[in-house]
């Protein structure tokens, strides 16, 4: 288990204990897996992220302005 990731690393101590206790009560299940029907090089792949990705030359997002007038930031 030395190579196992700590999923609760960025939570508080109490939250970590509650979540680990809840996790231990959950019965182990098989991980759903479907093999590819064709080589990966022939597949279409999409990468979806909730991260805010921007170029260095992009104008920084104005969080305070968005809080004051969120409607002008909707496009």
mmCIF file of the N, C-alpha and C atoms, coordinates in Angstrom:
data_MODEL
# 
_entry.id   MODEL 
# 
loop_
_atom_site.group_PDB 
_atom_site.id 
_atom_site.type_symbol 
_atom_site.label_atom_id 
_atom_site.label_alt_id 
_atom_site.label_comp_id 
_atom_site.label_asym_id 
_atom_site.label_entity_id 
_atom_site.label_seq_id 
_atom_site.pdbx_PDB_ins_code 
_atom_site.Cartn_x 
_atom_site.Cartn_y 
_atom_site.Cartn_z 
_atom_site.occupancy 
_atom_site.B_iso_or_equiv 
_atom_site.pdbx_formal_charge 
_atom_site.auth_seq_id 
_atom_site.auth_comp_id 
_atom_site.auth_asym_id 
_atom_site.auth_atom_id 
_atom_site.pdbx_PDB_model_num 
ATOM 1   N N  . UNK A 1 1  ? 0.811   -1.201 0.000   1.00 0.00 ? 1  UNK A N  1 
ATOM 2   C CA . UNK A 1 1  ? 0.000   0.000  0.000   1.00 0.00 ? 1  UNK A CA 1 
ATOM 3   C C  . UNK A 1 1  ? 0.857   1.269  0.000   1.00 0.00 ? 1  UNK A C  1 
ATOM 4   N N  . UNK A 1 2  ? 2.153   1.152  -0.062  1.00 0.00 ? 2  UNK A N  1 
ATOM 5   C CA . UNK A 1 2  ? 3.033   2.320  -0.038  1.00 0.00 ? 2  UNK A CA 1 
ATOM 6   C C  . UNK A 1 2  ? 2.845   3.178  -1.278  1.00 0.00 ? 2  UNK A C  1 
ATOM 7   N N  . UNK A 1 3  ? 2.402   2.600  -2.399  1.00 0.00 ? 3  UNK A N  1 
ATOM 8   C CA . UNK A 1 3  ? 2.231   3.346  -3.641  1.00 0.00 ? 3  UNK A CA 1 
ATOM 9   C C  . UNK A 1 3  ? 0.812   3.863  -3.833  1.00 0.00 ? 3  UNK A C  1 
ATOM 10  N N  . UNK A 1 4  ? -0.008  3.809  -2.797  1.00 0.00 ? 4  UNK A N  1 
ATOM 11  C CA . UNK A 1 4  ? -1.393  4.246  -2.904  1.00 0.00 ? 4  UNK A CA 1 
ATOM 12  C C  . UNK A 1 4  ? -1.495  5.760  -2.708  1.00 0.00 ? 4  UNK A C  1 
ATOM 13  N N  . UNK A 1 5  ? -2.300  6.416  -3.540  1.00 0.00 ? 5  UNK A N  1 
ATOM 14  C CA . UNK A 1 5  ? -2.480  7.870  -3.438  1.00 0.00 ? 5  UNK A CA 1 
ATOM 15  C C  . UNK A 1 5  ? -3.356  8.206  -2.236  1.00 0.00 ? 5  UNK A C  1 
ATOM 16  N N  . UNK A 1 6  ? -3.079  9.347  -1.599  1.00 0.00 ? 6  UNK A N  1 
ATOM 17  C CA . UNK A 1 6  ? -3.890  9.822  -0.484  1.00 0.00 ? 6  UNK A CA 1 
ATOM 18  C C  . UNK A 1 6  ? -4.988  10.712 -1.053  1.00 0.00 ? 6  UNK A C  1 
ATOM 19  N N  . UNK A 1 7  ? -6.180  10.153 -1.232  1.00 0.00 ? 7  UNK A N  1 
ATOM 20  C CA . UNK A 1 7  ? -7.290  10.883 -1.836  1.00 0.00 ? 7  UNK A CA 1 
ATOM 21  C C  . UNK A 1 7  ? -7.793  12.021 -0.959  1.00 0.00 ? 7  UNK A C  1 
ATOM 22  N N  . UNK A 1 8  ? -7.454  12.010 0.301   1.00 0.00 ? 8  UNK A N  1 
ATOM 23  C CA . UNK A 1 8  ? -7.974  12.999 1.239   1.00 0.00 ? 8  UNK A CA 1 
ATOM 24  C C  . UNK A 1 8  ? -6.888  13.975 1.699   1.00 0.00 ? 8  UNK A C  1 
ATOM 25  N N  . UNK A 1 9  ? -5.815  14.083 0.951   1.00 0.00 ? 9  UNK A N  1 
ATOM 26  C CA . UNK A 1 9  ? -4.658  14.882 1.341   1.00 0.00 ? 9  UNK A CA 1 
ATOM 27  C C  . UNK A 1 9  ? -5.004  16.351 1.595   1.00 0.00 ? 9  UNK A C  1 
ATOM 28  N N  . UNK A 1 10 ? -5.937  16.908 0.842   1.00 0.00 ? 10 UNK A N  1 
ATOM 29  C CA . UNK A 1 10 ? -6.246  18.322 0.963   1.00 0.00 ? 10 UNK A CA 1 
ATOM 30  C C  . UNK A 1 10 ? -7.509  18.597 1.773   1.00 0.00 ? 10 UNK A C  1 
ATOM 31  N N  . UNK A 1 11 ? -7.975  17.625 2.525   1.00 0.00 ? 11 UNK A N  1 
ATOM 32  C CA . UNK A 1 11 ? -9.143  17.838 3.389   1.00 0.00 ? 11 UNK A CA 1 
ATOM 33  C C  . UNK A 1 11 ? -8.672  18.027 4.829   1.00 0.00 ? 11 UNK A C  1 
ATOM 34  N N  . UNK A 1 12 ? -9.552  18.469 5.674   1.00 0.00 ? 12 UNK A N  1 
ATOM 35  C CA . UNK A 1 12 ? -9.230  18.608 7.091   1.00 0.00 ? 12 UNK A CA 1 
ATOM 36  C C  . UNK A 1 12 ? -9.139  17.245 7.755   1.00 0.00 ? 12 UNK A C  1 
ATOM 37  N N  . UNK A 1 13 ? -8.563  17.212 8.944   1.00 0.00 ? 13 UNK A N  1 
ATOM 38  C CA . UNK A 1 13 ? -8.358  15.950 9.660   1.00 0.00 ? 13 UNK A CA 1 
ATOM 39  C C  . UNK A 1 13 ? -9.678  15.238 9.953   1.00 0.00 ? 13 UNK A C  1 
ATOM 40  N N  . UNK A 1 14 ? -10.685 15.984 10.429  1.00 0.00 ? 14 UNK A N  1 
ATOM 41  C CA . UNK A 1 14 ? -11.981 15.373 10.754  1.00 0.00 ? 14 UNK A CA 1 
ATOM 42  C C  . UNK A 1 14 ? -12.663 14.838 9.500   1.00 0.00 ? 14 UNK A C  1 
ATOM 43  N N  . UNK A 1 15 ? -12.643 15.623 8.427   1.00 0.00 ? 15 UNK A N  1 
ATOM 44  C CA . UNK A 1 15 ? -13.253 15.188 7.166   1.00 0.00 ? 15 UNK A CA 1 
ATOM 45  C C  . UNK A 1 15 ? -12.564 13.940 6.647   1.00 0.00 ? 15 UNK A C  1 
ATOM 46  N N  . UNK A 1 16 ? -11.253 13.907 6.742   1.00 0.00 ? 16 UNK A N  1 
ATOM 47  C CA . UNK A 1 16 ? -10.497 12.740 6.286   1.00 0.00 ? 16 UNK A CA 1 
ATOM 48  C C  . UNK A 1 16 ? -10.924 11.493 7.050   1.00 0.00 ? 16 UNK A C  1 
ATOM 49  N N  . UNK A 1 17 ? -11.057 11.600 8.376   1.00 0.00 ? 17 UNK A N  1 
ATOM 50  C CA . UNK A 1 17 ? -11.446 10.428 9.176   1.00 0.00 ? 17 UNK A CA 1 
ATOM 51  C C  . UNK A 1 17 ? -12.853 9.966  8.834   1.00 0.00 ? 17 UNK A C  1 
ATOM 52  N N  . UNK A 1 18 ? -13.782 10.910 8.688   1.00 0.00 ? 18 UNK A N  1 
ATOM 53  C CA . UNK A 1 18 ? -15.166 10.548 8.345   1.00 0.00 ? 18 UNK A CA 1 
ATOM 54  C C  . UNK A 1 18 ? -15.209 9.853  6.994   1.00 0.00 ? 18 UNK A C  1 
ATOM 55  N N  . UNK A 1 19 ? -14.527 10.414 5.996   1.00 0.00 ? 19 UNK A N  1 
ATOM 56  C CA . UNK A 1 19 ? -14.545 9.828  4.658   1.00 0.00 ? 19 UNK A CA 1 
ATOM 57  C C  . UNK A 1 19 ? -13.863 8.462  4.613   1.00 0.00 ? 19 UNK A C  1 
ATOM 58  N N  . UNK A 1 20 ? -12.766 8.303  5.341   1.00 0.00 ? 20 UNK A N  1 
ATOM 59  C CA . UNK A 1 20 ? -12.098 6.998  5.374   1.00 0.00 ? 20 UNK A CA 1 
ATOM 60  C C  . UNK A 1 20 ? -12.973 5.950  6.054   1.00 0.00 ? 20 UNK A C  1 
ATOM 61  N N  . UNK A 1 21 ? -13.688 6.339  7.111   1.00 0.00 ? 21 UNK A N  1 
ATOM 62  C CA . UNK A 1 21 ? -14.589 5.410  7.791   1.00 0.00 ? 21 UNK A CA 1 
ATOM 63  C C  . UNK A 1 21 ? -15.720 5.001  6.850   1.00 0.00 ? 21 UNK A C  1 
ATOM 64  N N  . UNK A 1 22 ? -16.297 5.976  6.159   1.00 0.00 ? 22 UNK A N  1 
ATOM 65  C CA . UNK A 1 22 ? -17.366 5.693  5.210   1.00 0.00 ? 22 UNK A CA 1 
ATOM 66  C C  . UNK A 1 22 ? -16.850 4.793  4.086   1.00 0.00 ? 22 UNK A C  1 
ATOM 67  N N  . UNK A 1 23 ? -15.645 5.053  3.612   1.00 0.00 ? 23 UNK A N  1 
ATOM 68  C CA . UNK A 1 23 ? -15.057 4.281  2.526   1.00 0.00 ? 23 UNK A CA 1 
ATOM 69  C C  . UNK A 1 23 ? -14.855 2.813  2.924   1.00 0.00 ? 23 UNK A C  1 
ATOM 70  N N  . UNK A 1 24 ? -14.472 2.576  4.169   1.00 0.00 ? 24 UNK A N  1 
ATOM 71  C CA . UNK A 1 24 ? -14.252 1.200  4.633   1.00 0.00 ? 24 UNK A CA 1 
ATOM 72  C C  . UNK A 1 24 ? -15.560 0.416  4.724   1.00 0.00 ? 24 UNK A C  1 
ATOM 73  N N  . UNK A 1 25 ? -16.691 1.096  4.897   1.00 0.00 ? 25 UNK A N  1 
ATOM 74  C CA . UNK A 1 25 ? -17.986 0.422  4.989   1.00 0.00 ? 25 UNK A CA 1 
ATOM 75  C C  . UNK A 1 25 ? -18.513 0.038  3.610   1.00 0.00 ? 25 UNK A C  1 
ATOM 76  N N  . UNK A 1 26 ? -18.009 0.664  2.590   1.00 0.00 ? 26 UNK A N  1 
ATOM 77  C CA . UNK A 1 26 ? -18.451 0.403  1.220   1.00 0.00 ? 26 UNK A CA 1 
ATOM 78  C C  . UNK A 1 26 ? -17.890 -0.943 0.756   1.00 0.00 ? 26 UNK A C  1 
ATOM 79  N N  . UNK A 1 27 ? -18.739 -1.847 0.277   1.00 0.00 ? 27 UNK A N  1 
ATOM 80  C CA . UNK A 1 27 ? -18.233 -3.150 -0.174  1.00 0.00 ? 27 UNK A CA 1 
ATOM 81  C C  . UNK A 1 27 ? -17.399 -3.002 -1.447  1.00 0.00 ? 27 UNK A C  1 
ATOM 82  N N  . UNK A 1 28 ? -16.323 -3.790 -1.577  1.00 0.00 ? 28 UNK A N  1 
ATOM 83  C CA . UNK A 1 28 ? -15.513 -3.714 -2.802  1.00 0.00 ? 28 UNK A CA 1 
ATOM 84  C C  . UNK A 1 28 ? -16.330 -4.162 -4.015  1.00 0.00 ? 28 UNK A C  1 
ATOM 85  N N  . UNK A 1 29 ? -16.166 -3.454 -5.106  1.00 0.00 ? 29 UNK A N  1 
ATOM 86  C CA . UNK A 1 29 ? -16.889 -3.788 -6.334  1.00 0.00 ? 29 UNK A CA 1 
ATOM 87  C C  . UNK A 1 29 ? -15.906 -3.905 -7.490  1.00 0.00 ? 29 UNK A C  1 
ATOM 88  N N  . UNK A 1 30 ? -16.336 -4.585 -8.510  1.00 0.00 ? 30 UNK A N  1 
ATOM 89  C CA . UNK A 1 30 ? -15.504 -4.713 -9.704  1.00 0.00 ? 30 UNK A CA 1 
ATOM 90  C C  . UNK A 1 30 ? -15.448 -3.364 -10.418 1.00 0.00 ? 30 UNK A C  1 
ATOM 91  N N  . UNK A 1 31 ? -14.277 -3.001 -10.913 1.00 0.00 ? 31 UNK A N  1 
ATOM 92  C CA . UNK A 1 31 ? -14.112 -1.755 -11.645 1.00 0.00 ? 31 UNK A CA 1 
ATOM 93  C C  . UNK A 1 31 ? -14.636 -1.967 -13.064 1.00 0.00 ? 31 UNK A C  1 
ATOM 94  N N  . UNK A 1 32 ? -15.589 -1.116 -13.497 1.00 0.00 ? 32 UNK A N  1 
ATOM 95  C CA . UNK A 1 32 ? -16.123 -1.299 -14.858 1.00 0.00 ? 32 UNK A CA 1 
ATOM 96  C C  . UNK A 1 32 ? -15.037 -1.043 -15.908 1.00 0.00 ? 32 UNK A C  1 
ATOM 97  N N  . UNK A 1 33 ? -14.934 -1.918 -16.857 1.00 0.00 ? 33 UNK A N  1 
ATOM 98  C CA . UNK A 1 33 ? -13.902 -1.805 -17.887 1.00 0.00 ? 33 UNK A CA 1 
ATOM 99  C C  . UNK A 1 33 ? -14.433 -2.363 -19.194 1.00 0.00 ? 33 UNK A C  1 
ATOM 100 N N  . UNK A 1 34 ? -14.207 -1.643 -20.263 1.00 0.00 ? 34 UNK A N  1 
ATOM 101 C CA . UNK A 1 34 ? -14.564 -2.117 -21.596 1.00 0.00 ? 34 UNK A CA 1 
ATOM 102 C C  . UNK A 1 34 ? -13.327 -2.002 -22.475 1.00 0.00 ? 34 UNK A C  1 
ATOM 103 N N  . UNK A 1 35 ? -12.925 -3.091 -23.065 1.00 0.00 ? 35 UNK A N  1 
ATOM 104 C CA . UNK A 1 35 ? -11.761 -3.088 -23.946 1.00 0.00 ? 35 UNK A CA 1 
ATOM 105 C C  . UNK A 1 35 ? -12.088 -2.344 -25.236 1.00 0.00 ? 35 UNK A C  1 
ATOM 106 N N  . UNK A 1 36 ? -11.077 -1.728 -25.830 1.00 0.00 ? 36 UNK A N  1 
ATOM 107 C CA . UNK A 1 36 ? -11.268 -1.029 -27.096 1.00 0.00 ? 36 UNK A CA 1 
ATOM 108 C C  . UNK A 1 36 ? -11.478 -2.033 -28.220 1.00 0.00 ? 36 UNK A C  1 
ATOM 109 N N  . UNK A 1 37 ? -12.329 -1.660 -29.170 1.00 0.00 ? 37 UNK A N  1 
ATOM 110 C CA . UNK A 1 37 ? -12.580 -2.522 -30.332 1.00 0.00 ? 37 UNK A CA 1 
ATOM 111 C C  . UNK A 1 37 ? -11.566 -2.301 -31.444 1.00 0.00 ? 37 UNK A C  1 
ATOM 112 N N  . UNK A 1 38 ? -10.809 -1.194 -31.353 1.00 0.00 ? 38 UNK A N  1 
ATOM 113 C CA . UNK A 1 38 ? -9.809  -0.888 -32.372 1.00 0.00 ? 38 UNK A CA 1 
ATOM 114 C C  . UNK A 1 38 ? -8.602  -0.270 -31.687 1.00 0.00 ? 38 UNK A C  1 
ATOM 115 N N  . UNK A 1 39 ? -7.477  -0.155 -32.373 1.00 0.00 ? 39 UNK A N  1 
ATOM 116 C CA . UNK A 1 39 ? -6.285  0.431  -31.753 1.00 0.00 ? 39 UNK A CA 1 
ATOM 117 C C  . UNK A 1 39 ? -6.536  1.881  -31.321 1.00 0.00 ? 39 UNK A C  1 
ATOM 118 N N  . UNK A 1 40 ? -5.878  2.306  -30.279 1.00 0.00 ? 40 UNK A N  1 
ATOM 119 C CA . UNK A 1 40 ? -6.036  3.664  -29.769 1.00 0.00 ? 40 UNK A CA 1 
ATOM 120 C C  . UNK A 1 40 ? -5.713  4.710  -30.833 1.00 0.00 ? 40 UNK A C  1 
ATOM 121 N N  . UNK A 1 41 ? -4.753  4.415  -31.706 1.00 0.00 ? 41 UNK A N  1 
ATOM 122 C CA . UNK A 1 41 ? -4.375  5.357  -32.765 1.00 0.00 ? 41 UNK A CA 1 
ATOM 123 C C  . UNK A 1 41 ? -5.523  5.617  -33.743 1.00 0.00 ? 41 UNK A C  1 
ATOM 124 N N  . UNK A 1 42 ? -6.519  4.748  -33.772 1.00 0.00 ? 42 UNK A N  1 
ATOM 125 C CA . UNK A 1 42 ? -7.672  4.918  -34.664 1.00 0.00 ? 42 UNK A CA 1 
ATOM 126 C C  . UNK A 1 42 ? -8.887  5.489  -33.928 1.00 0.00 ? 42 UNK A C  1 
ATOM 127 N N  . UNK A 1 43 ? -8.750  5.756  -32.649 1.00 0.00 ? 43 UNK A N  1 
ATOM 128 C CA . UNK A 1 43 ? -9.866  6.247  -31.840 1.00 0.00 ? 43 UNK A CA 1 
ATOM 129 C C  . UNK A 1 43 ? -9.885  7.769  -31.790 1.00 0.00 ? 43 UNK A C  1 
ATOM 130 N N  . UNK A 1 44 ? -11.044 8.325  -31.537 1.00 0.00 ? 44 UNK A N  1 
ATOM 131 C CA . UNK A 1 44 ? -11.186 9.748  -31.254 1.00 0.00 ? 44 UNK A CA 1 
ATOM 132 C C  . UNK A 1 44 ? -11.192 9.898  -29.741 1.00 0.00 ? 44 UNK A C  1 
ATOM 133 N N  . UNK A 1 45 ? -10.339 10.796 -29.249 1.00 0.00 ? 45 UNK A N  1 
ATOM 134 C CA . UNK A 1 45 ? -10.190 10.969 -27.802 1.00 0.00 ? 45 UNK A CA 1 
ATOM 135 C C  . UNK A 1 45 ? -10.521 12.413 -27.444 1.00 0.00 ? 45 UNK A C  1 
ATOM 136 N N  . UNK A 1 46 ? -11.273 12.601 -26.371 1.00 0.00 ? 46 UNK A N  1 
ATOM 137 C CA . UNK A 1 46 ? -11.590 13.945 -25.885 1.00 0.00 ? 46 UNK A CA 1 
ATOM 138 C C  . UNK A 1 46 ? -11.044 14.089 -24.474 1.00 0.00 ? 46 UNK A C  1 
ATOM 139 N N  . UNK A 1 47 ? -10.459 15.228 -24.200 1.00 0.00 ? 47 UNK A N  1 
ATOM 140 C CA . UNK A 1 47 ? -9.953  15.538 -22.870 1.00 0.00 ? 47 UNK A CA 1 
ATOM 141 C C  . UNK A 1 47 ? -10.823 16.648 -22.298 1.00 0.00 ? 47 UNK A C  1 
ATOM 142 N N  . UNK A 1 48 ? -11.459 16.369 -21.172 1.00 0.00 ? 48 UNK A N  1 
ATOM 143 C CA . UNK A 1 48 ? -12.353 17.335 -20.541 1.00 0.00 ? 48 UNK A CA 1 
ATOM 144 C C  . UNK A 1 48 ? -11.771 17.692 -19.181 1.00 0.00 ? 48 UNK A C  1 
ATOM 145 N N  . UNK A 1 49 ? -11.730 18.976 -18.882 1.00 0.00 ? 49 UNK A N  1 
ATOM 146 C CA . UNK A 1 49 ? -11.152 19.427 -17.624 1.00 0.00 ? 49 UNK A CA 1 
ATOM 147 C C  . UNK A 1 49 ? -11.966 20.577 -17.051 1.00 0.00 ? 49 UNK A C  1 
ATOM 148 N N  . UNK A 1 50 ? -12.009 20.652 -15.742 1.00 0.00 ? 50 UNK A N  1 
ATOM 149 C CA . UNK A 1 50 ? -12.656 21.792 -15.095 1.00 0.00 ? 50 UNK A CA 1 
ATOM 150 C C  . UNK A 1 50 ? -11.617 22.841 -14.702 1.00 0.00 ? 50 UNK A C  1 
ATOM 151 N N  . UNK A 1 51 ? -10.386 22.622 -15.100 1.00 0.00 ? 51 UNK A N  1 
ATOM 152 C CA . UNK A 1 51 ? -9.314  23.570 -14.787 1.00 0.00 ? 51 UNK A CA 1 
ATOM 153 C C  . UNK A 1 51 ? -9.438  24.810 -15.661 1.00 0.00 ? 51 UNK A C  1 
ATOM 154 N N  . UNK A 1 52 ? -9.003  25.918 -15.140 1.00 0.00 ? 52 UNK A N  1 
ATOM 155 C CA . UNK A 1 52 ? -9.007  27.163 -15.896 1.00 0.00 ? 52 UNK A CA 1 
ATOM 156 C C  . UNK A 1 52 ? -7.732  27.270 -16.709 1.00 0.00 ? 52 UNK A C  1 
ATOM 157 N N  . UNK A 1 53 ? -7.768  26.867 -17.963 1.00 0.00 ? 53 UNK A N  1 
ATOM 158 C CA . UNK A 1 53 ? -6.585  26.874 -18.813 1.00 0.00 ? 53 UNK A CA 1 
ATOM 159 C C  . UNK A 1 53 ? -6.577  28.160 -19.628 1.00 0.00 ? 53 UNK A C  1 
ATOM 160 N N  . UNK A 1 54 ? -5.452  28.843 -19.639 1.00 0.00 ? 54 UNK A N  1 
ATOM 161 C CA . UNK A 1 54 ? -5.343  30.100 -20.375 1.00 0.00 ? 54 UNK A CA 1 
ATOM 162 C C  . UNK A 1 54 ? -3.929  30.257 -20.909 1.00 0.00 ? 54 UNK A C  1 
ATOM 163 N N  . UNK A 1 55 ? -3.808  31.019 -21.983 1.00 0.00 ? 55 UNK A N  1 
ATOM 164 C CA . UNK A 1 55 ? -2.500  31.357 -22.533 1.00 0.00 ? 55 UNK A CA 1 
ATOM 165 C C  . UNK A 1 55 ? -1.900  32.505 -21.728 1.00 0.00 ? 55 UNK A C  1 
ATOM 166 N N  . UNK A 1 56 ? -0.584  32.650 -21.767 1.00 0.00 ? 56 UNK A N  1 
ATOM 167 C CA . UNK A 1 56 ? 0.078   33.732 -21.035 1.00 0.00 ? 56 UNK A CA 1 
ATOM 168 C C  . UNK A 1 56 ? -0.408  35.108 -21.493 1.00 0.00 ? 56 UNK A C  1 
ATOM 169 N N  . UNK A 1 57 ? -0.742  35.233 -22.783 1.00 0.00 ? 57 UNK A N  1 
ATOM 170 C CA . UNK A 1 57 ? -1.176  36.535 -23.284 1.00 0.00 ? 57 UNK A CA 1 
ATOM 171 C C  . UNK A 1 57 ? -2.666  36.810 -23.055 1.00 0.00 ? 57 UNK A C  1 
ATOM 172 N N  . UNK A 1 58 ? -3.419  35.855 -22.511 1.00 0.00 ? 58 UNK A N  1 
ATOM 173 C CA . UNK A 1 58 ? -4.837  36.068 -22.204 1.00 0.00 ? 58 UNK A CA 1 
ATOM 174 C C  . UNK A 1 58 ? -5.001  37.046 -21.050 1.00 0.00 ? 58 UNK A C  1 
ATOM 175 N N  . UNK A 1 59 ? -6.067  37.841 -21.124 1.00 0.00 ? 59 UNK A N  1 
ATOM 176 C CA . UNK A 1 59 ? -6.392  38.778 -20.055 1.00 0.00 ? 59 UNK A CA 1 
ATOM 177 C C  . UNK A 1 59 ? -6.851  37.974 -18.834 1.00 0.00 ? 59 UNK A C  1 
ATOM 178 N N  . UNK A 1 60 ? -6.330  38.260 -17.627 1.00 0.00 ? 60 UNK A N  1 
ATOM 179 C CA . UNK A 1 60 ? -6.746  37.513 -16.435 1.00 0.00 ? 60 UNK A CA 1 
ATOM 180 C C  . UNK A 1 60 ? -8.245  37.672 -16.177 1.00 0.00 ? 60 UNK A C  1 
ATOM 181 N N  . UNK A 1 61 ? -8.861  36.630 -15.661 1.00 0.00 ? 61 UNK A N  1 
ATOM 182 C CA . UNK A 1 61 ? -10.285 36.673 -15.337 1.00 0.00 ? 61 UNK A CA 1 
ATOM 183 C C  . UNK A 1 61 ? -10.510 37.591 -14.144 1.00 0.00 ? 61 UNK A C  1 
ATOM 184 N N  . UNK A 1 62 ? -11.490 38.465 -14.240 1.00 0.00 ? 62 UNK A N  1 
ATOM 185 C CA . UNK A 1 62 ? -11.785 39.432 -13.190 1.00 0.00 ? 62 UNK A CA 1 
ATOM 186 C C  . UNK A 1 62 ? -12.841 38.847 -12.248 1.00 0.00 ? 62 UNK A C  1 
ATOM 187 N N  . UNK A 1 63 ? -12.396 38.216 -11.159 1.00 0.00 ? 63 UNK A N  1 
ATOM 188 C CA . UNK A 1 63 ? -13.330 37.583 -10.222 1.00 0.00 ? 63 UNK A CA 1 
ATOM 189 C C  . UNK A 1 63 ? -14.219 38.597 -9.524  1.00 0.00 ? 63 UNK A C  1 
ATOM 190 N N  . UNK A 1 64 ? -13.653 39.711 -9.112  1.00 0.00 ? 64 UNK A N  1 
ATOM 191 C CA . UNK A 1 64 ? -14.458 40.729 -8.433  1.00 0.00 ? 64 UNK A CA 1 
ATOM 192 C C  . UNK A 1 64 ? -15.504 41.316 -9.376  1.00 0.00 ? 64 UNK A C  1 
ATOM 193 N N  . UNK A 1 65 ? -15.119 41.577 -10.612 1.00 0.00 ? 65 UNK A N  1 
ATOM 194 C CA . UNK A 1 65 ? -16.069 42.089 -11.592 1.00 0.00 ? 65 UNK A CA 1 
ATOM 195 C C  . UNK A 1 65 ? -17.192 41.102 -11.848 1.00 0.00 ? 65 UNK A C  1 
ATOM 196 N N  . UNK A 1 66 ? -16.874 39.838 -11.891 1.00 0.00 ? 66 UNK A N  1 
ATOM 197 C CA . UNK A 1 66 ? -17.884 38.804 -12.094 1.00 0.00 ? 66 UNK A CA 1 
ATOM 198 C C  . UNK A 1 66 ? -18.839 38.744 -10.909 1.00 0.00 ? 66 UNK A C  1 
ATOM 199 N N  . UNK A 1 67 ? -18.339 38.944 -9.704  1.00 0.00 ? 67 UNK A N  1 
ATOM 200 C CA . UNK A 1 67 ? -19.213 38.951 -8.522  1.00 0.00 ? 67 UNK A CA 1 
ATOM 201 C C  . UNK A 1 67 ? -20.159 40.159 -8.541  1.00 0.00 ? 67 UNK A C  1 
ATOM 202 N N  . UNK A 1 68 ? -19.654 41.320 -8.999  1.00 0.00 ? 68 UNK A N  1 
ATOM 203 C CA . UNK A 1 68 ? -20.473 42.530 -9.027  1.00 0.00 ? 68 UNK A CA 1 
ATOM 204 C C  . UNK A 1 68 ? -21.526 42.484 -10.139 1.00 0.00 ? 68 UNK A C  1 
ATOM 205 N N  . UNK A 1 69 ? -21.156 41.993 -11.297 1.00 0.00 ? 69 UNK A N  1 
ATOM 206 C CA . UNK A 1 69 ? -22.062 42.003 -12.449 1.00 0.00 ? 69 UNK A CA 1 
ATOM 207 C C  . UNK A 1 69 ? -21.890 40.721 -13.255 1.00 0.00 ? 69 UNK A C  1 
ATOM 208 N N  . UNK A 1 70 ? -22.406 39.593 -12.749 1.00 0.00 ? 70 UNK A N  1 
ATOM 209 C CA . UNK A 1 70 ? -22.185 38.314 -13.434 1.00 0.00 ? 70 UNK A CA 1 
ATOM 210 C C  . UNK A 1 70 ? -22.802 38.249 -14.835 1.00 0.00 ? 70 UNK A C  1 
ATOM 211 N N  . UNK A 1 71 ? -23.837 39.022 -15.091 1.00 0.00 ? 71 UNK A N  1 
ATOM 212 C CA . UNK A 1 71 ? -24.507 38.935 -16.379 1.00 0.00 ? 71 UNK A CA 1 
ATOM 213 C C  . UNK A 1 71 ? -23.622 39.376 -17.550 1.00 0.00 ? 71 UNK A C  1 
ATOM 214 N N  . UNK A 1 72 ? -22.671 40.274 -17.330 1.00 0.00 ? 72 UNK A N  1 
ATOM 215 C CA . UNK A 1 72 ? -21.828 40.728 -18.444 1.00 0.00 ? 72 UNK A CA 1 
ATOM 216 C C  . UNK A 1 72 ? -20.779 39.687 -18.817 1.00 0.00 ? 72 UNK A C  1 
ATOM 217 N N  . UNK A 1 73 ? -20.558 38.679 -17.966 1.00 0.00 ? 73 UNK A N  1 
ATOM 218 C CA . UNK A 1 73 ? -19.579 37.643 -18.251 1.00 0.00 ? 73 UNK A CA 1 
ATOM 219 C C  . UNK A 1 73 ? -20.200 36.423 -18.922 1.00 0.00 ? 73 UNK A C  1 
ATOM 220 N N  . UNK A 1 74 ? -21.518 36.417 -19.032 1.00 0.00 ? 74 UNK A N  1 
ATOM 221 C CA . UNK A 1 74 ? -22.194 35.319 -19.719 1.00 0.00 ? 74 UNK A CA 1 
ATOM 222 C C  . UNK A 1 74 ? -22.209 35.608 -21.203 1.00 0.00 ? 74 UNK A C  1 
ATOM 223 N N  . UNK A 1 75 ? -21.815 34.627 -21.987 1.00 0.00 ? 75 UNK A N  1 
ATOM 224 C CA . UNK A 1 75 ? -21.803 34.847 -23.449 1.00 0.00 ? 75 UNK A CA 1 
ATOM 225 C C  . UNK A 1 75 ? -22.699 33.856 -24.134 1.00 0.00 ? 75 UNK A C  1 
# 
